[in-house]
């Protein structure tokens, strides 16, 4: 079942079970998908990769908002953003842990023959493409810098 249909089913279940917070997060995903489908130049359907990018963007937005609310002492809004982030994250592929990510990046770097910070660009380009949705870009960058330094 495509991600869009999965989200529609989850949305229906949230409505039936009257889960207000979950419903809001699922509606945000559906809205983002529908907006992406109707953008100028869009084909009317989204690839799995496009759907994943949208989900990642929504998770990042929730995390950024939560961080701002936390700094401002708005715990009520912080909690709301974290709940929405958790719901949206359910639709992302399983994330790699740091140990597996480090091992993968070391193999990639040795495979590419990179041995200095000057080759970080090509390594990052390939790593972010291959690990799309499986690891956070900031974590990838930090580990690549550490290995190449």
C-alpha positions as CSV (number, residue, x, y, z in Angstrom):
1,X,0.0,0.0,0.0
2,X,1.3,3.4,-0.9
3,X,2.2,5.8,1.8
4,X,-0.6,8.2,0.9
5,X,-3.2,5.4,1.3
6,X,-1.6,4.3,4.6
7,X,-1.9,7.9,5.9
8,X,-5.5,8.1,4.8
9,X,-6.3,4.9,6.7
10,X,-4.5,6.1,9.8
11,X,-6.4,9.4,9.5
12,X,-9.7,7.5,9.4
13,X,-8.7,5.5,12.4
14,X,-7.7,8.6,14.3
15,X,-11.1,10.2,13.5
16,X,-13.0,7.1,14.7
17,X,-10.9,6.9,17.9
18,X,-11.1,10.6,18.5
19,X,-7.3,11.1,18.8
20,X,-7.1,14.8,18.3
21,X,-3.3,15.3,18.4
22,X,-2.7,12.3,16.0
23,X,-5.4,13.6,13.7
24,X,-3.8,17.0,13.4
25,X,-0.4,15.5,12.5
26,X,-1.9,13.2,10.0
27,X,-3.9,16.0,8.4
28,X,-0.6,18.0,8.1
29,X,1.0,15.1,6.2
30,X,-2.0,14.7,3.9
31,X,-2.1,18.5,3.2
32,X,1.6,18.6,2.4
33,X,1.1,15.6,0.0
34,X,-1.9,17.3,-1.7
35,X,0.0,20.6,-2.0
36,X,3.0,18.9,-3.6
37,X,0.7,17.0,-6.0
38,X,-1.0,20.2,-7.2
39,X,2.2,22.4,-7.5
40,X,2.8,24.0,-10.8
41,X,4.7,21.5,-13.0
42,X,3.9,18.5,-10.8
43,X,2.7,15.4,-12.5
44,X,-0.2,14.9,-10.1
45,X,1.4,12.0,-8.3
46,X,4.3,11.7,-6.0
47,X,7.1,9.1,-6.0
48,X,8.1,7.2,-2.9
49,X,11.2,9.4,-2.7
50,X,9.1,12.6,-2.9
51,X,6.8,11.4,-0.2
52,X,9.8,10.5,2.0
53,X,11.3,14.0,1.5
54,X,8.0,15.6,2.5
55,X,7.8,13.4,5.7
56,X,11.4,14.3,6.5
57,X,10.7,18.0,6.0
58,X,7.7,17.9,8.3
59,X,9.6,16.1,11.1
60,X,12.4,18.7,10.8
61,X,9.9,21.5,11.0
62,X,8.3,20.1,14.1
63,X,11.8,19.6,15.8
64,X,12.8,23.2,14.9
65,X,9.6,24.6,16.3
66,X,9.8,22.5,19.4
67,X,13.4,23.7,20.0
68,X,12.2,27.3,19.7
69,X,9.3,26.8,22.1
70,X,11.6,25.1,24.6
71,X,13.9,28.0,24.6
72,X,11.0,30.4,25.1
73,X,9.7,28.4,28.0
74,X,6.5,27.4,26.2
75,X,6.2,23.8,27.4
76,X,2.6,23.5,26.2
77,X,3.5,24.2,22.6
78,X,6.8,22.2,22.9
79,X,4.8,19.1,23.9
80,X,2.3,19.6,21.1
81,X,5.2,19.8,18.5
82,X,6.9,16.7,20.0
83,X,3.7,14.7,19.8
84,X,3.2,15.7,16.2
85,X,6.8,14.8,15.4
86,X,6.4,11.4,16.9
87,X,3.2,10.7,14.8
88,X,4.9,11.9,11.6
89,X,8.1,9.9,12.4
90,X,6.0,6.7,12.4
91,X,5.9,6.9,8.5
92,X,9.7,7.3,8.1
93,X,11.9,4.3,7.5
94,X,13.8,3.0,10.4
95,X,16.8,5.2,11.3
96,X,20.3,3.9,11.4
97,X,22.0,4.0,14.8
98,X,25.3,5.9,15.2
99,X,27.4,2.7,15.3
100,X,26.0,1.3,12.0
101,X,26.2,4.8,10.4
102,X,29.8,5.2,11.4
103,X,30.7,1.7,10.0
104,X,28.8,2.5,6.7
105,X,30.5,5.8,6.3
106,X,34.0,4.4,7.0
107,X,33.4,1.8,4.2
108,X,32.1,4.5,1.8
109,X,35.1,6.8,2.5
110,X,37.7,4.0,2.0
111,X,35.8,2.9,-1.2
112,X,35.9,6.4,-2.6
113,X,39.6,6.8,-1.6
114,X,38.9,10.0,0.4
115,X,41.6,10.9,2.8
116,X,41.2,14.6,3.6
117,X,38.6,17.2,4.3
118,X,38.9,18.4,0.7
119,X,37.0,15.3,-0.4
120,X,34.2,15.9,2.0
121,X,31.9,17.3,-0.7
122,X,31.8,14.2,-2.9
123,X,31.5,11.9,0.1
124,X,28.6,13.9,1.6
125,X,26.9,14.0,-1.8
126,X,27.0,10.2,-2.2
127,X,26.3,9.5,1.5
128,X,23.2,11.7,1.7
129,X,21.8,10.2,-1.5
130,X,22.4,6.6,-0.4
131,X,21.2,7.2,3.2
132,X,18.2,9.4,2.4
133,X,15.6,8.9,5.1
134,X,17.7,6.5,7.0
135,X,20.0,9.0,8.8
136,X,20.0,12.6,9.8
137,X,22.2,14.9,7.6
138,X,23.8,16.6,10.6
139,X,24.9,13.3,12.0
140,X,26.2,12.1,8.7
141,X,28.2,15.4,8.3
142,X,29.6,15.2,11.8
143,X,30.8,11.6,11.4
144,X,32.3,12.3,8.0
145,X,34.2,15.3,9.4
146,X,35.5,13.2,12.3
147,X,36.7,10.4,10.0
148,X,38.3,12.7,7.5
149,X,40.1,14.9,10.1
